[in-house]
Amino acid sequence: MKKIRAQKQIQIISLAVLLLVSTGSLVRASDVNDVRSTVQSVFEQLKSHNYSQLYDLLPDSSRNRMSRDRFVSALQRAQDFYQLDRLEIGGVKVAGNLAVVDTVLYGRVVAPIQAEGKIVVQQYLLRENGKWRVATGDQGAVRKFLAANPGFSKGFRIRPARIYVKQDNRWVEFNPRRR
């Protein structure tokens, strides 16, 4: 009788541990999906020139430093120089309210020259009030994020953005310092 009771207790404990582990995995998978969805949404807003809605996806600190009108105006001025085509979303790392996503944005430079281009960049996101906010362009927020989480880059190498243009069917890194 004691042996059966002990086996049932082991089974119950095993089931509880399994539920805890699988629940943790579901939360992480959900976070990763939410982060991917946010990055995709930002890309779609950029591609369709819907800059006012894109402003709402910035962290509070970015919105406190820049008005909606100034943000929209800056992006509208830049839209004459490039056209976005597609986005590849790679690795995602989530740690609490912080996330980093490897992305590749493909498009075309339309002025002052015409060329096919791509930007390899990590997107930085912060979760505020339960929603993921994109802080990629806010270097102050990114530096604060990295300083507050020095262990975050372990297992996920933080890299600067790289820009490429296609020449002779090859991607060549664009480095304005060399020019």
TIRO-2110 file (N, C-alpha, C; in Angstrom, 1 decimal):
// TIRO-2110
0.8, -1.2, 0.0, N, 1, A
0.0, 0.0, 0.0, CA, 1, A
0.9, 1.3, 0.0, C, 1, A
1.9, 1.3, 0.8, N, 2, A
2.8, 2.4, 0.9, CA, 2, A
3.5, 2.6, -0.4, C, 2, A
3.9, 1.4, -1.1, N, 3, A
4.6, 1.5, -2.3, CA, 3, A
3.7, 2.1, -3.4, C, 3, A
2.4, 1.7, -3.5, N, 4, A
1.5, 2.3, -4.4, CA, 4, A
1.3, 3.8, -4.2, C, 4, A
1.2, 4.2, -2.9, N, 5, A
1.0, 5.6, -2.6, CA, 5, A
2.2, 6.4, -3.0, C, 5, A
3.4, 5.8, -2.8, N, 6, A
4.7, 6.5, -3.2, CA, 6, A
4.8, 6.6, -4.7, C, 6, A
4.3, 5.6, -5.4, N, 7, A
4.4, 5.7, -6.9, CA, 7, A
3.4, 6.7, -7.4, C, 7, A
2.2, 6.8, -6.8, N, 8, A
1.3, 7.9, -7.2, CA, 8, A
1.8, 9.3, -6.9, C, 8, A
2.5, 9.4, -5.8, N, 9, A
3.1, 10.7, -5.4, CA, 9, A
4.1, 11.1, -6.4, C, 9, A
4.9, 10.1, -6.8, N, 10, A
6.0, 10.4, -7.8, CA, 10, A
5.4, 10.7, -9.2, C, 10, A
4.3, 10.0, -9.5, N, 11, A
3.6, 10.4, -10.8, CA, 11, A
3.0, 11.8, -10.7, C, 11, A
2.4, 12.1, -9.6, N, 12, A
1.8, 13.5, -9.5, CA, 12, A
2.9, 14.5, -9.5, C, 12, A
4.0, 14.3, -8.8, N, 13, A
5.1, 15.3, -8.9, CA, 13, A
5.7, 15.4, -10.3, C, 13, A
5.9, 14.2, -11.0, N, 14, A
6.4, 14.2, -12.3, CA, 14, A
5.4, 15.0, -13.3, C, 14, A
4.1, 14.8, -13.1, N, 15, A
3.2, 15.5, -13.9, CA, 15, A
3.2, 17.0, -13.6, C, 15, A
3.3, 17.4, -12.4, N, 16, A
3.4, 18.8, -12.0, CA, 16, A
4.7, 19.4, -12.6, C, 16, A
5.8, 18.8, -12.5, N, 17, A
7.1, 19.3, -13.1, CA, 17, A
6.9, 19.4, -14.6, C, 17, A
6.3, 18.4, -15.3, N, 18, A
6.1, 18.4, -16.7, CA, 18, A
5.2, 19.6, -17.1, C, 18, A
4.2, 19.9, -16.3, N, 19, A
3.3, 21.0, -16.6, CA, 19, A
4.0, 22.3, -16.4, C, 19, A
4.8, 22.5, -15.4, N, 20, A
5.6, 23.7, -15.2, CA, 20, A
6.6, 23.9, -16.3, C, 20, A
7.3, 22.9, -16.7, N, 21, A
8.2, 23.1, -17.8, CA, 21, A
7.5, 23.4, -19.1, C, 21, A
6.5, 22.7, -19.4, N, 22, A
5.8, 23.0, -20.7, CA, 22, A
5.1, 24.3, -20.7, C, 22, A
4.6, 24.7, -19.5, N, 23, A
3.9, 26.1, -19.4, CA, 23, A
5.0, 27.1, -19.7, C, 23, A
6.2, 27.0, -19.1, N, 24, A
7.3, 27.9, -19.3, CA, 24, A
7.6, 28.0, -20.8, C, 24, A
7.6, 26.9, -21.5, N, 25, A
7.9, 26.8, -22.9, CA, 25, A
6.9, 27.5, -23.7, C, 25, A
5.6, 27.4, -23.3, N, 26, A
4.5, 28.0, -24.0, CA, 26, A
4.6, 29.5, -23.9, C, 26, A
5.0, 30.0, -22.7, N, 27, A
5.1, 31.4, -22.5, CA, 27, A
6.2, 32.0, -23.4, C, 27, A
7.4, 31.3, -23.4, N, 28, A
8.5, 31.7, -24.2, CA, 28, A
8.1, 31.7, -25.7, C, 28, A
7.4, 30.7, -26.1, N, 29, A
7.0, 30.6, -27.5, CA, 29, A
6.1, 31.7, -27.9, C, 29, A
5.2, 32.0, -26.9, N, 30, A
4.2, 33.1, -27.1, CA, 30, A
5.0, 34.4, -27.2, C, 30, A
5.9, 34.7, -26.4, N, 31, A
6.7, 35.9, -26.4, CA, 31, A
7.4, 36.0, -27.8, C, 31, A
8.1, 34.9, -28.2, N, 32, A
8.8, 34.9, -29.5, CA, 32, A
7.8, 35.2, -30.6, C, 32, A
6.6, 34.6, -30.6, N, 33, A
5.6, 34.9, -31.6, CA, 33, A
5.2, 36.3, -31.6, C, 33, A
5.0, 36.9, -30.4, N, 34, A
4.5, 38.3, -30.3, CA, 34, A
5.6, 39.2, -30.8, C, 34, A
6.9, 38.9, -30.5, N, 35, A
8.0, 39.8, -30.9, CA, 35, A
8.1, 39.7, -32.5, C, 35, A
8.0, 38.5, -33.0, N, 36, A
8.1, 38.4, -34.5, CA, 36, A
6.9, 39.1, -35.1, C, 36, A
5.7, 39.0, -34.6, N, 37, A
4.5, 39.7, -35.1, CA, 37, A
4.7, 41.2, -35.1, C, 37, A
5.3, 41.7, -34.0, N, 38, A
5.6, 43.2, -33.9, CA, 38, A
6.6, 43.6, -34.9, C, 38, A
7.6, 42.9, -35.1, N, 39, A
8.6, 43.2, -36.1, CA, 39, A
8.0, 43.2, -37.5, C, 39, A
7.2, 42.2, -37.8, N, 40, A
6.5, 42.1, -39.1, CA, 40, A
5.6, 43.3, -39.3, C, 40, A
4.9, 43.7, -38.2, N, 41, A
3.9, 44.8, -38.3, CA, 41, A
4.7, 46.1, -38.5, C, 41, A
5.8, 46.3, -37.9, N, 42, A
6.6, 47.5, -38.1, CA, 42, A
7.0, 47.6, -39.6, C, 42, A
7.5, 46.5, -40.1, N, 43, A
7.9, 46.4, -41.5, CA, 43, A
6.7, 46.8, -42.4, C, 43, A
5.6, 46.2, -42.2, N, 44, A
4.4, 46.5, -43.0, CA, 44, A
4.0, 47.9, -43.0, C, 44, A
4.1, 48.5, -41.8, N, 45, A
3.8, 50.0, -41.6, CA, 45, A
4.8, 50.8, -42.4, C, 45, A
6.1, 50.5, -42.3, N, 46, A
7.1, 51.2, -43.1, CA, 46, A
6.8, 51.1, -44.6, C, 46, A
6.6, 49.8, -45.0, N, 47, A
6.4, 49.5, -46.4, CA, 47, A
5.2, 50.3, -47.0, C, 47, A
4.1, 50.4, -46.3, N, 48, A
2.9, 51.1, -46.7, CA, 48, A
2.9, 52.6, -46.4, C, 48, A
4.0, 53.1, -45.9, N, 49, A
4.2, 54.5, -45.5, CA, 49, A
3.1, 54.9, -44.5, C, 49, A
2.8, 54.1, -43.6, N, 50, A
1.8, 54.3, -42.5, CA, 50, A
2.5, 54.8, -41.3, C, 50, A
3.2, 55.9, -41.4, N, 51, A
4.1, 56.3, -40.3, CA, 51, A
3.4, 56.8, -39.0, C, 51, A
2.2, 57.3, -39.1, N, 52, A
1.6, 57.7, -37.9, CA, 52, A
1.3, 56.5, -37.0, C, 52, A
0.8, 55.4, -37.6, N, 53, A
0.6, 54.2, -36.7, CA, 53, A
1.9, 53.6, -36.2, C, 53, A
3.0, 53.7, -37.0, N, 54, A
4.3, 53.2, -36.6, CA, 54, A
4.8, 54.0, -35.4, C, 54, A
4.4, 55.2, -35.2, N, 55, A
4.8, 56.0, -34.1, CA, 55, A
4.3, 55.4, -32.8, C, 55, A
3.1, 54.8, -32.9, N, 56, A
2.5, 54.1, -31.7, CA, 56, A
3.3, 52.9, -31.2, C, 56, A
4.1, 52.4, -32.1, N, 57, A
4.9, 51.2, -31.7, CA, 57, A
6.3, 51.5, -31.1, C, 57, A
6.5, 52.8, -30.9, N, 58, A
7.8, 53.3, -30.3, CA, 58, A
7.6, 53.2, -28.8, C, 58, A
8.8, 53.0, -28.1, N, 59, A
8.7, 53.1, -26.6, CA, 59, A
8.3, 54.5, -26.1, C, 59, A
7.8, 54.5, -24.9, N, 60, A
7.5, 55.8, -24.3, CA, 60, A
8.6, 56.8, -24.3, C, 60, A
9.8, 56.4, -24.1, N, 61, A
11.0, 57.3, -24.0, CA, 61, A
11.2, 57.9, -25.4, C, 61, A
11.0, 57.2, -26.4, N, 62, A
11.2, 57.8, -27.8, CA, 62, A
10.1, 58.7, -28.1, C, 62, A
8.8, 58.4, -27.7, N, 63, A
7.7, 59.3, -28.0, CA, 63, A
7.8, 60.6, -27.2, C, 63, A
8.4, 60.5, -26.0, N, 64, A
8.5, 61.7, -25.2, CA, 64, A
9.6, 62.6, -25.7, C, 64, A
10.5, 62.1, -26.5, N, 65, A
11.6, 63.0, -27.1, CA, 65, A
11.2, 63.5, -28.5, C, 65, A
10.3, 62.9, -29.2, N, 66, A
10.0, 63.3, -30.5, CA, 66, A
8.5, 63.3, -30.7, C, 66, A
8.0, 64.3, -31.3, N, 67, A
6.5, 64.4, -31.5, CA, 67, A
6.2, 63.5, -32.7, C, 67, A
4.9, 63.2, -32.8, N, 68, A
4.4, 62.4, -33.9, CA, 68, A
4.6, 63.1, -35.2, C, 68, A
4.4, 64.4, -35.3, N, 69, A
4.5, 65.1, -36.5, CA, 69, A
6.0, 65.1, -37.0, C, 69, A
6.9, 65.3, -36.1, N, 70, A
8.3, 65.3, -36.4, CA, 70, A
8.8, 63.9, -36.9, C, 70, A
8.3, 62.9, -36.2, N, 71, A
8.6, 61.5, -36.6, CA, 71, A
8.1, 61.2, -38.0, C, 71, A
6.8, 61.5, -38.3, N, 72, A
6.2, 61.2, -39.5, CA, 72, A
6.9, 62.0, -40.6, C, 72, A
7.2, 63.3, -40.4, N, 73, A
7.8, 64.1, -41.4, CA, 73, A
9.2, 63.6, -41.8, C, 73, A
10.0, 63.1, -40.8, N, 74, A
11.3, 62.6, -41.1, CA, 74, A
11.2, 61.3, -42.0, C, 74, A
10.3, 60.4, -41.7, N, 75, A
10.1, 59.2, -42.5, CA, 75, A
9.6, 59.6, -43.9, C, 75, A
8.7, 60.5, -44.0, N, 76, A
8.2, 60.9, -45.3, CA, 76, A
9.3, 61.5, -46.2, C, 76, A
10.2, 62.2, -45.6, N, 77, A
11.4, 62.8, -46.4, CA, 77, A
12.3, 61.6, -46.8, C, 77, A
12.4, 60.6, -46.0, N, 78, A
13.3, 59.5, -46.4, CA, 78, A
12.7, 58.5, -47.4, C, 78, A
11.4, 58.5, -47.5, N, 79, A
10.7, 57.5, -48.4, CA, 79, A
11.1, 57.8, -49.9, C, 79, A
11.5, 58.9, -50.2, N, 80, A
11.9, 59.2, -51.6, CA, 80, A
13.2, 58.5, -52.0, C, 80, A
13.9, 58.0, -51.1, N, 81, A
15.3, 57.5, -51.4, CA, 81, A
15.3, 55.9, -51.5, C, 81, A
14.3, 55.3, -50.9, N, 82, A
14.3, 53.8, -51.0, CA, 82, A
12.8, 53.3, -51.1, C, 82, A
12.8, 52.0, -51.4, N, 83, A
11.5, 51.3, -51.4, CA, 83, A
11.7, 49.9, -50.9, C, 83, A
11.0, 49.6, -49.8, N, 84, A
11.1, 48.3, -49.2, CA, 84, A
10.3, 47.2, -49.9, C, 84, A
10.9, 46.0, -50.0, N, 85, A
10.3, 44.9, -50.7, CA, 85, A
9.9, 43.8, -49.7, C, 85, A
10.8, 43.3, -49.0, N, 86, A
10.5, 42.1, -48.1, CA, 86, A
11.4, 42.1, -46.9, C, 86, A
11.0, 41.3, -45.9, N, 87, A
11.7, 41.2, -44.7, CA, 87, A
11.9, 39.7, -44.3, C, 87, A
13.1, 39.4, -43.9, N, 88, A
13.4, 38.1, -43.3, CA, 88, A
13.6, 38.2, -41.8, C, 88, A
12.9, 37.5, -41.0, N, 89, A
13.1, 37.5, -39.6, CA, 89, A
13.8, 36.2, -39.2, C, 89, A
15.0, 36.4, -38.5, N, 90, A
15.8, 35.3, -38.1, CA, 90, A
15.6, 35.0, -36.6, C, 90, A
16.8, 34.9, -35.9, N, 91, A
16.8, 34.5, -34.5, CA, 91, A
16.1, 35.5, -33.6, C, 91, A
15.5, 35.1, -32.6, N, 92, A
14.8, 35.9, -31.6, CA, 92, A
15.3, 35.5, -30.2, C, 92, A
15.7, 36.5, -29.4, N, 93, A
16.0, 36.3, -28.0, CA, 93, A
15.2, 37.2, -27.2, C, 93, A
14.5, 36.5, -26.2, N, 94, A
13.6, 37.3, -25.3, CA, 94, A
14.1, 37.0, -23.9, C, 94, A
14.3, 38.1, -23.1, N, 95, A
14.7, 38.0, -21.7, CA, 95, A
13.8, 39.0, -21.0, C, 95, A
12.8, 38.4, -20.3, N, 96, A
11.9, 39.3, -19.6, CA, 96, A
11.2, 40.3, -20.5, C, 96, A
11.4, 41.6, -20.3, N, 97, A
10.7, 42.6, -21.1, CA, 97, A
11.6, 43.1, -22.2, C, 97, A
12.7, 42.4, -22.6, N, 98, A
13.6, 42.8, -23.6, CA, 98, A
13.7, 41.7, -24.7, C, 98, A
13.9, 42.2, -25.9, N, 99, A
14.0, 41.2, -27.0, CA, 99, A
15.0, 41.8, -28.1, C, 99, A
15.7, 40.9, -28.8, N, 100, A
16.5, 41.2, -29.9, CA, 100, A
16.2, 40.3, -31.0, C, 100, A
16.0, 40.8, -32.2, N, 101, A
15.6, 40.0, -33.4, CA, 101, A
16.6, 40.3, -34.5, C, 101, A
17.2, 39.2, -35.1, N, 102, A
18.0, 39.4, -36.3, CA, 102, A
17.0, 39.5, -37.5, C, 102, A
17.2, 40.6, -38.3, N, 103, A
16.4, 40.8, -39.5, CA, 103, A
17.3, 41.2, -40.7, C, 103, A
16.7, 40.9, -41.9, N, 104, A
17.3, 41.4, -43.1, CA, 104, A
16.1, 42.1, -43.9, C, 104, A
16.3, 43.4, -44.2, N, 105, A
15.3, 44.1, -45.0, CA, 105, A
15.8, 44.3, -46.4, C, 105, A
15.0, 43.9, -47.3, N, 106, A
15.4, 44.0, -48.7, CA, 106, A
14.6, 45.1, -49.4, C, 106, A
15.2, 45.8, -50.3, N, 107, A
14.6, 46.9, -51.0, CA, 107, A
15.4, 47.4, -52.1, C, 107, A
15.0, 48.6, -52.5, N, 108, A
15.7, 49.3, -53.6, CA, 108, A
16.0, 50.7, -53.2, C, 108, A
17.2, 51.1, -53.5, N, 109, A
17.6, 52.6, -53.4, CA, 109, A
17.1, 53.2, -54.7, C, 109, A
16.3, 54.3, -54.6, N, 110, A
15.8, 54.9, -55.9, CA, 110, A
16.4, 56.3, -56.1, C, 110, A
17.1, 56.9, -55.1, N, 111, A
17.8, 58.1, -55.3, CA, 111, A
18.9, 58.2, -54.4, C, 111, A
20.0, 58.8, -54.7, N, 112, A
20.4, 59.4, -55.9, CA, 112, A
20.8, 58.4, -57.0, C, 112, A
21.0, 57.2, -56.7, N, 113, A
21.3, 56.1, -57.7, CA, 113, A
20.2, 55.1, -57.6, C, 113, A
20.1, 54.2, -58.5, N, 114, A
19.2, 53.1, -58.4, CA, 114, A
20.0, 51.8, -58.2, C, 114, A
19.7, 51.1, -57.1, N, 115, A
20.4, 49.8, -56.8, CA, 115, A
19.5, 49.0, -55.9, C, 115, A
19.7, 47.7, -56.0, N, 116, A
19.1, 46.8, -55.1, CA, 116, A
19.9, 46.8, -53.8, C, 116, A
19.2, 46.8, -52.7, N, 117, A
19.9, 46.8, -51.4, CA, 117, A
19.3, 46.0, -50.3, C, 117, A
20.1, 45.8, -49.3, N, 118, A
19.6, 45.1, -48.1, CA, 118, A
20.3, 45.6, -46.9, C, 118, A
19.6, 45.6, -45.8, N, 119, A
20.1, 46.0, -44.5, CA, 119, A
20.0, 44.8, -43.5, C, 119, A
21.1, 44.4, -43.0, N, 120, A
21.2, 43.4, -42.0, CA, 120, A
21.2, 44.1, -40.6, C, 120, A
20.2, 43.9, -39.8, N, 121, A
20.1, 44.7, -38.6, CA, 121, A
19.4, 43.9, -37.5, C, 121, A
19.8, 44.2, -36.3, N, 122, A
19.1, 43.6, -35.2, CA, 122, A
18.1, 44.6, -34.7, C, 122, A
16.8, 44.1, -34.5, N, 123, A
15.8, 45.0, -34.0, CA, 123, A
15.7, 44.8, -32.4, C, 123, A
15.7, 45.9, -31.7, N, 124, A
15.6, 45.9, -30.3, CA, 124, A
14.2, 46.2, -29.9, C, 124, A
13.6, 45.4, -29.0, N, 125, A
12.2, 45.7, -28.6, CA, 125, A
12.2, 45.7, -27.0, C, 125, A
11.3, 46.5, -26.5, N, 126, A
11.0, 46.6, -25.1, CA, 126, A
9.5, 46.4, -24.9, C, 126, A
9.2, 45.6, -23.8, N, 127, A
7.8, 45.4, -23.5, CA, 127, A
7.4, 46.4, -22.5, C, 127, A
6.4, 47.2, -22.9, N, 128, A
5.8, 48.3, -22.1, CA, 128, A
4.3, 48.1, -22.0, C, 128, A
3.8, 48.1, -20.8, N, 129, A
2.3, 47.9, -20.6, CA, 129, A
1.8, 46.7, -21.4, C, 129, A
2.6, 45.6, -21.4, N, 130, A
2.1, 44.4, -22.0, CA, 130, A
2.3, 44.3, -23.5, C, 130, A
2.8, 45.4, -24.2, N, 131, A
3.0, 45.4, -25.6, CA, 131, A
4.5, 45.6, -26.0, C, 131, A
4.9, 44.9, -27.0, N, 132, A
6.2, 45.1, -27.5, CA, 132, A
6.4, 46.4, -28.3, C, 132, A
7.4, 47.1, -28.0, N, 133, A
7.7, 48.4, -28.6, CA, 133, A
9.1, 48.3, -29.3, C, 133, A
9.2, 48.9, -30.5, N, 134, A
10.5, 48.8, -31.2, CA, 134, A
11.4, 50.0, -30.9, C, 134, A
12.6, 49.7, -30.3, N, 135, A
13.5, 50.7, -29.9, CA, 135, A
14.7, 50.8, -30.8, C, 135, A
14.7, 50.1, -31.9, N, 136, A
15.9, 50.0, -32.8, CA, 136, A
16.6, 51.3, -33.1, C, 136, A
15.8, 52.3, -33.5, N, 137, A
16.3, 53.6, -33.9, CA, 137, A
16.7, 54.5, -32.8, C, 137, A
16.4, 54.1, -31.6, N, 138, A
16.6, 54.9, -30.4, CA, 138, A
17.9, 54.4, -29.7, C, 138, A
19.0, 55.0, -30.1, N, 139, A
20.3, 54.5, -29.6, CA, 139, A
20.4, 54.7, -28.1, C, 139, A
19.8, 55.7, -27.5, N, 140, A
19.8, 55.9, -26.1, CA, 140, A
19.1, 54.8, -25.4, C, 140, A
17.9, 54.4, -25.9, N, 141, A
17.2, 53.3, -25.3, CA, 141, A
17.9, 52.0, -25.4, C, 141, A
18.6, 51.8, -26.6, N, 142, A
19.3, 50.6, -26.8, CA, 142, A
20.5, 50.5, -25.9, C, 142, A
21.3, 51.6, -25.7, N, 143, A
22.4, 51.6, -24.8, CA, 143, A
22.0, 51.3, -23.4, C, 143, A
20.9, 51.9, -23.0, N, 144, A
20.4, 51.7, -21.6, CA, 144, A
20.0, 50.3, -21.4, C, 144, A
19.3, 49.7, -22.5, N, 145, A
18.9, 48.3, -22.5, CA, 145, A
20.2, 47.4, -22.3, C, 145, A
21.2, 47.6, -23.1, N, 146, A
22.4, 46.8, -23.0, CA, 146, A
23.2, 47.0, -21.7, C, 146, A
23.2, 48.2, -21.2, N, 147, A
23.9, 48.5, -19.9, CA, 147, A
23.2, 47.8, -18.8, C, 147, A
21.9, 47.8, -18.8, N, 148, A
21.1, 47.2, -17.7, CA, 148, A
21.1, 45.7, -17.8, C, 148, A
21.5, 45.1, -18.9, N, 149, A
21.4, 43.7, -19.1, CA, 149, A
22.7, 43.2, -19.8, C, 149, A
23.9, 43.3, -19.1, N, 150, A
25.1, 42.9, -19.7, CA, 150, A
25.2, 41.4, -20.1, C, 150, A
24.5, 40.5, -19.4, N, 151, A
24.5, 39.1, -19.8, CA, 151, A
23.6, 38.8, -21.0, C, 151, A
22.8, 39.8, -21.4, N, 152, A
21.9, 39.5, -22.5, CA, 152, A
22.6, 39.1, -23.8, C, 152, A
23.7, 39.7, -24.0, N, 153, A
24.4, 39.3, -25.3, CA, 153, A
25.1, 38.0, -25.3, C, 153, A
25.1, 37.3, -24.1, N, 154, A
25.7, 35.9, -24.1, CA, 154, A
24.7, 35.0, -24.9, C, 154, A
25.2, 34.3, -25.9, N, 155, A
24.4, 33.5, -26.6, CA, 155, A
23.6, 34.2, -27.8, C, 155, A
23.7, 35.5, -27.8, N, 156, A
23.1, 36.3, -28.9, CA, 156, A
24.0, 37.5, -29.1, C, 156, A
24.9, 37.3, -30.1, N, 157, A
25.9, 38.3, -30.3, CA, 157, A
25.3, 39.6, -30.8, C, 157, A
25.5, 40.7, -30.2, N, 158, A
25.0, 42.0, -30.6, CA, 158, A
25.9, 42.5, -31.7, C, 158, A
25.3, 42.9, -32.8, N, 159, A
26.0, 43.3, -34.0, CA, 159, A
25.5, 44.7, -34.5, C, 159, A
26.4, 45.5, -35.1, N, 160, A
25.9, 46.7, -35.7, CA, 160, A
25.3, 46.4, -37.0, C, 160, A
24.4, 47.4, -37.4, N, 161, A
23.7, 47.2, -38.7, CA, 161, A
24.7, 47.2, -39.9, C, 161, A
24.5, 46.5, -40.9, N, 162, A
25.3, 46.5, -42.1, CA, 162, A
24.4, 46.7, -43.3, C, 162, A
24.9, 47.5, -44.2, N, 163, A
24.2, 47.9, -45.4, CA, 163, A
24.9, 47.3, -46.6, C, 163, A
24.1, 46.7, -47.6, N, 164, A
24.7, 46.1, -48.8, CA, 164, A
24.0, 46.6, -50.0, C, 164, A
24.7, 46.7, -51.1, N, 165, A
24.1, 46.9, -52.4, CA, 165, A
24.6, 45.8, -53.3, C, 165, A
23.7, 45.5, -54.3, N, 166, A
24.0, 44.5, -55.2, CA, 166, A
24.8, 45.0, -56.4, C, 166, A
26.0, 44.5, -56.6, N, 167, A
26.8, 44.8, -57.8, CA, 167, A
27.3, 43.6, -58.5, C, 167, A
27.0, 43.5, -59.8, N, 168, A
27.4, 42.3, -60.5, CA, 168, A
26.9, 41.0, -59.9, C, 168, A
25.6, 41.1, -59.5, N, 169, A
24.9, 39.9, -58.8, CA, 169, A
25.6, 39.5, -57.5, C, 169, A
26.3, 40.3, -56.9, N, 170, A
26.9, 40.0, -55.6, CA, 170, A
26.5, 41.1, -54.6, C, 170, A
26.4, 40.7, -53.3, N, 171, A
26.1, 41.7, -52.3, CA, 171, A
27.4, 42.3, -51.8, C, 171, A
27.6, 43.6, -51.9, N, 172, A
28.8, 44.3, -51.5, CA, 172, A
28.5, 45.2, -50.4, C, 172, A
29.2, 45.1, -49.3, N, 173, A
28.9, 46.0, -48.1, CA, 173, A
29.2, 47.4, -48.5, C, 173, A
28.3, 48.3, -48.1, N, 174, A
28.4, 49.7, -48.3, CA, 174, A
29.0, 50.3, -47.1, C, 174, A
30.1, 50.9, -47.2, N, 175, A
30.8, 51.5, -46.1, CA, 175, A
31.2, 52.9, -46.4, C, 175, A
30.4, 53.9, -45.9, N, 176, A
30.6, 55.3, -46.3, CA, 176, A
31.9, 55.8, -45.8, C, 176, A
32.5, 55.2, -44.8, N, 177, A
33.8, 55.7, -44.3, CA, 177, A
34.9, 55.4, -45.3, C, 177, A
34.8, 54.4, -46.2, N, 178, A
35.8, 54.1, -47.2, CA, 178, A
35.7, 55.0, -48.4, C, 178, A
34.6, 55.7, -48.6, N, 179, A
34.4, 56.5, -49.7, CA, 179, A
35.0, 57.9, -49.5, C, 179, A
END
